[in-house]
Amino acid sequence: MGMGTRARAIVGGGLAALSLALIAGCSSEPELVGQPTPNGLGLQPSASPLKVEATFFHDAILMPIITLICVLVAGLLLWIVIRYNKKSNPTPARWSHNTLIEVVWTVVPVLILVFISLFSFRLLFAYHDMPTPDLTVKATGNQWNWAYEYPDQGIAEYVSNMLPEDEARAQNVPYRLAADEPIVVPVGKTVRVLVTAADVIHAFALPAFGLKVDAVPGRVNETWFRADRTGVFYGQCSELCGVDHAFMPIQINVVTQAEFEAWVASRGGSMTPAAAPGGSAAQAAAGTEGEGARNVASDATGAAADAPAGQPPADTGAVDGSPSAGSAPAVPDTAAAPSAQ
């Protein structure tokens, strides 16, 4: 009787927990985009194609499989507790194994994992198959803030810190998620994020875009996203990195193209991709040398055309104007023959 009461208690507790989860999931409070929703149960709303695929993988593939496995295991445990307790089964069985059951519980998990891998590998490939980026942002993790740089626009590195609580409350933004200097990107553009760290391992994570990349000192990792809507999106460092790990928020402001160009101008940058250091001077020098060579070739051609028939043209000398070995008077053919002998 005692074993049956315990089993009923387990079942009752499980049903109560499931009911509370369903109530929380059916909350009338609307989901917040770009930040956690109070009493929320699922993932944050997706704001990029990668997150849409990750959400589908989680909600349509993993959750049904995990739920069925949990229900099956719980049912088996409950059946064993009730059917094979001492009162219901005073004489225990003498067999030790069942070949068919062992084959089934070996093959079925393998098939389940193979099925999951088909979707998992497809999602991993999507994360690594980055389209041609329209914009590059370098994010460097520090103890304890983030620093951002836009190399294509010529925007030097700037530091982003968490907003103090009084400023966050005054601006009506989430405390410990809002930052004083956010990342700003245009909507609908492919943004490549280069992630590294200056001291210890951090992690660049932003749930609405499905991003989570380790920031490792001495190594540059790469990820990408393409925001499909404007707005403000929040993330945090997701790798325990020290005493102020909880105060490293990530804020990404997704704006229109015109607003992004205005922001770049306010930062002293330019929408024209910056040339490599010394590139212009090197190209100019190469052009000057090429023009000088062409002029020399043109002079030589003109001299050959103006020279009398049977007389070799005078040498024009080296490119820099210094006399060359061929600038001496030409030796007549009659004198050159004995020398050749």
C-alpha positions in Angstrom: 0.0 0.0 0.0 2.9 2.3 0.8 4.5 1.9 -2.6 1.2 2.6 -4.3 0.8 5.8 -2.3 4.3 6.9 -3.3 3.6 6.3 -6.9 0.4 8.3 -6.8 2.3 11.1 -5.2 4.8 11.1 -7.9 2.1 11.2 -10.6 0.2 13.9 -8.8 3.4 16.1 -8.5 4.2 15.6 -12.1 0.7 16.6 -13.2 0.8 19.7 -11.0 4.2 20.8 -12.4 2.9 20.2 -16.0 -0.2 22.3 -15.2 1.9 25.2 -13.8 4.1 25.1 -16.9 1.1 25.2 -19.2 -0.4 28.1 -17.2 2.9 30.0 -17.5 3.1 29.3 -21.2 -0.4 30.5 -21.8 0.2 33.8 -20.0 -1.6 36.7 -21.5 1.5 38.9 -21.3 2.8 39.7 -24.8 6.2 38.5 -25.8 8.9 41.1 -25.8 11.1 41.2 -28.9 14.9 41.4 -28.3 14.8 40.8 -24.5 13.4 38.2 -22.0 9.7 38.1 -21.4 8.6 37.8 -17.7 7.2 34.4 -17.0 8.2 33.3 -20.5 8.6 29.6 -21.2 9.9 29.4 -24.7 12.7 31.0 -26.7 12.8 34.7 -27.5 11.0 35.7 -30.7 13.2 35.3 -33.7 14.6 38.4 -35.5 16.9 36.7 -38.0 16.8 33.8 -40.5 19.3 31.8 -38.4 17.2 32.1 -35.3 14.1 31.1 -37.2 15.8 27.8 -38.2 17.2 27.3 -34.7 13.7 27.8 -33.2 12.2 25.3 -35.7 14.8 22.8 -34.8 14.1 23.3 -31.1 10.3 23.4 -31.2 9.5 21.0 -34.0 12.2 18.4 -33.7 13.9 18.4 -30.3 10.9 19.1 -28.0 8.5 16.4 -29.4 11.3 13.8 -29.3 12.4 14.8 -25.8 8.8 14.9 -24.6 8.0 11.4 -26.0 11.2 10.0 -24.4 10.4 11.5 -21.0 6.8 10.2 -21.1 8.0 6.8 -22.1 10.6 6.6 -19.4 8.2 7.9 -16.8 5.6 5.4 -17.8 8.0 2.5 -17.7 9.2 3.6 -14.2 5.6 3.9 -13.0 4.7 0.5 -14.4 7.7 -1.1 -12.8 7.0 0.6 -9.4 3.4 -0.6 -9.4 3.7 -4.0 -11.1 6.9 -5.2 -9.6 6.8 -4.0 -6.0 7.1 -6.6 -3.2 3.4 -6.8 -2.6 2.3 -7.2 -6.2 5.2 -9.5 -7.1 6.4 -11.4 -4.0 8.3 -14.0 -6.1 10.9 -12.2 -8.3 11.7 -13.4 -11.8 14.9 -15.4 -12.4 15.8 -14.2 -15.9 18.6 -11.7 -16.3 18.3 -10.3 -19.8 16.2 -10.3 -22.9 18.0 -10.2 -26.2 15.1 -8.6 -28.2 14.7 -5.8 -25.7 18.4 -5.1 -25.6 18.5 -4.9 -29.4 15.5 -2.5 -29.5 16.8 -0.1 -26.9 20.2 0.0 -28.7 18.9 0.4 -32.3 16.0 2.9 -31.6 18.3 5.5 -29.8 20.7 5.3 -32.7 17.9 5.9 -35.2 16.7 8.8 -33.2 20.1 10.4 -33.0 20.6 10.0 -36.8 17.2 11.6 -37.4 18.2 14.5 -35.2 21.6 14.9 -36.8 20.0 15.5 -40.3 18.5 18.7 -39.0 21.4 19.6 -36.7 24.0 19.4 -39.5 21.8 21.4 -41.8 21.6 24.1 -39.1 25.3 24.1 -38.4 26.0 24.4 -42.2 23.7 27.5 -42.3 25.7 29.1 -39.5 29.0 28.4 -41.3 27.7 29.2 -44.8 27.9 33.0 -44.4 26.7 35.0 -47.5 28.9 37.9 -48.8 28.9 40.3 -45.8 27.7 43.9 -46.2 29.2 45.0 -43.0 31.9 43.8 -40.6 31.9 44.4 -36.8 34.8 43.4 -34.6 33.7 42.6 -31.0 36.4 42.3 -28.3 35.6 41.1 -24.8 37.3 42.7 -21.8 37.0 42.4 -18.1 34.3 43.6 -18.0 32.9 45.3 -21.0 32.8 45.0 -24.8 34.7 47.0 -27.4 33.5 47.4 -31.0 35.2 48.4 -34.2 34.0 48.9 -37.8 37.1 48.4 -40.0 35.2 48.9 -43.3 33.8 52.3 -42.3 37.0 53.5 -40.5 35.3 53.7 -37.1 37.9 53.2 -34.4 37.3 50.9 -31.4 35.0 52.2 -28.8 34.0 50.7 -25.4 30.5 49.7 -24.5 29.6 49.6 -20.8 26.4 48.7 -18.9 24.1 51.6 -18.2 23.9 52.5 -14.5 20.6 51.6 -12.9 19.4 55.2 -12.5 20.0 56.0 -16.1 18.4 52.7 -17.3 15.3 53.5 -15.2 15.2 57.1 -16.5 15.3 55.9 -20.1 12.9 53.0 -19.5 15.3 50.4 -20.7 16.1 47.1 -19.1 18.7 47.4 -16.4 21.8 45.1 -16.8 20.9 44.6 -20.5 21.1 48.2 -21.8 24.5 49.6 -22.8 25.7 53.1 -23.2 27.4 52.5 -26.6 25.5 49.9 -28.7 26.3 48.2 -31.9 24.4 49.9 -34.8 23.7 47.9 -37.9 21.3 48.4 -40.9 18.2 46.2 -41.3 18.3 43.5 -43.9 22.1 43.5 -44.3 24.4 40.6 -43.7 26.6 41.5 -40.7 29.8 39.6 -40.1 30.9 39.6 -36.5 34.6 38.9 -35.6 34.8 37.9 -32.0 37.9 37.8 -29.8 39.0 38.7 -26.3 41.7 40.7 -24.6 42.2 38.8 -21.4 40.1 35.7 -20.5 37.4 33.7 -22.4 34.1 35.5 -22.9 31.1 34.7 -25.1 29.2 36.9 -27.5 25.6 35.8 -27.1 22.4 37.5 -28.4 19.3 35.2 -28.2 17.0 37.1 -30.7 19.6 36.5 -33.5 20.6 33.0 -32.4 24.2 34.1 -31.7 26.5 32.5 -29.2 30.3 32.6 -30.0 33.2 32.2 -27.7 35.6 35.1 -27.4 39.0 33.6 -26.9 42.2 35.6 -26.4 44.6 35.2 -29.3 41.9 33.8 -31.6 39.3 35.4 -33.9 36.0 33.5 -34.2 33.4 34.5 -36.8 29.6 34.5 -37.0 27.0 36.4 -38.9 23.4 37.5 -38.7 20.9 39.4 -40.8 18.2 41.3 -38.8 14.8 41.2 -40.5 13.3 44.1 -38.5 14.4 47.3 -36.8 14.5 47.6 -33.1 16.8 47.2 -30.0 18.0 43.7 -29.2 19.9 42.7 -26.0 22.3 39.9 -25.1 25.0 39.3 -22.6 28.4 37.6 -22.1 27.6 33.9 -21.6 30.9 32.6 -20.3 31.9 33.0 -16.7 34.7 35.5 -16.9 35.2 37.0 -13.5 33.5 38.9 -10.7 31.7 41.3 -13.0 30.6 38.7 -15.5 26.9 39.7 -15.0 27.6 43.3 -16.1 28.7 42.8 -19.7 25.5 43.4 -21.7 25.4 43.5 -25.5 23.0 45.9 -27.2 22.4 45.9 -31.0 20.4 48.7 -32.5 19.0 47.7 -35.9 18.1 50.9 -37.9 17.3 51.9 -41.4 20.1 52.4 -44.0 19.8 56.2 -43.8 20.0 56.2 -40.0 23.0 53.9 -40.2 24.8 56.2 -42.6 24.0 59.2 -40.3 25.4 57.2 -37.3 28.6 56.4 -39.3 29.1 60.0 -40.2 28.6 61.1 -36.5 31.4 58.6 -35.6 33.7 60.2 -38.1 33.5 57.2 -40.4 32.7 56.8 -44.1 30.5 54.5 -46.1 33.3 54.2 -48.6 35.4 51.1 -47.7 38.7 52.2 -46.3 41.8 51.5 -48.4 44.6 49.4 -47.1 47.3 51.5 -45.3 49.8 52.8 -47.9 47.6 51.5 -50.7 47.0 54.8 -52.4 50.6 55.8 -52.3 51.7 52.5 -53.6 49.3 52.6 -56.4 50.4 56.1 -57.3 54.0 55.1 -57.2 53.3 52.1 -59.4 51.4 54.4 -61.9 54.3 56.9 -62.0 56.8 54.1 -62.7 54.6 52.6 -65.4 54.1 56.0 -67.0 57.9 56.6 -67.0 58.5 53.3 -68.6 55.9 54.0 -71.3 57.6 57.4 -72.0 61.0 55.7 -72.4 59.6 53.1 -74.7 57.9 55.9 -76.8 61.2 57.9 -77.0 63.1 54.8 -78.1 60.5 54.1 -80.8 60.6 57.7 -82.1 64.4 57.6 -82.2 64.4 54.4 -84.2 62.0 55.9 -86.7 64.0 59.2 -87.1 67.4 57.5 -87.5 68.9 57.3 -91.0 68.7 54.0 -92.8 71.5 51.6 -91.9 72.4 53.5 -88.7 71.3 52.2 -85.3 69.4 54.6 -83.1 71.1 56.3 -80.2 70.4 54.8 -76.8 68.0 56.8 -74.7 69.8 55.8 -71.4 68.3 54.4 -68.2 64.9 55.3 -66.9 66.3 57.6 -64.2 68.3 59.6 -66.8 71.8 58.2 -66.0 73.9 57.0 -69.0 73.9 53.3 -69.6 76.6 51.0 -71.1 74.8 51.2 -74.4 75.1 55.0 -74.6 78.6 54.8 -76.2 78.9 55.6 -79.9 78.0 52.6 -82.0 80.9 50.6 -83.4 80.9 50.2 -87.2 80.3 46.7 -88.5 83.7 46.5 -90.0 85.4 47.0 -86.7 83.1 44.7 -84.8 83.9 41.7 -87.0 87.6 41.3 -85.9 86.5 41.6 -82.2 84.0 38.8 -82.7 86.7 36.6 -84.0 
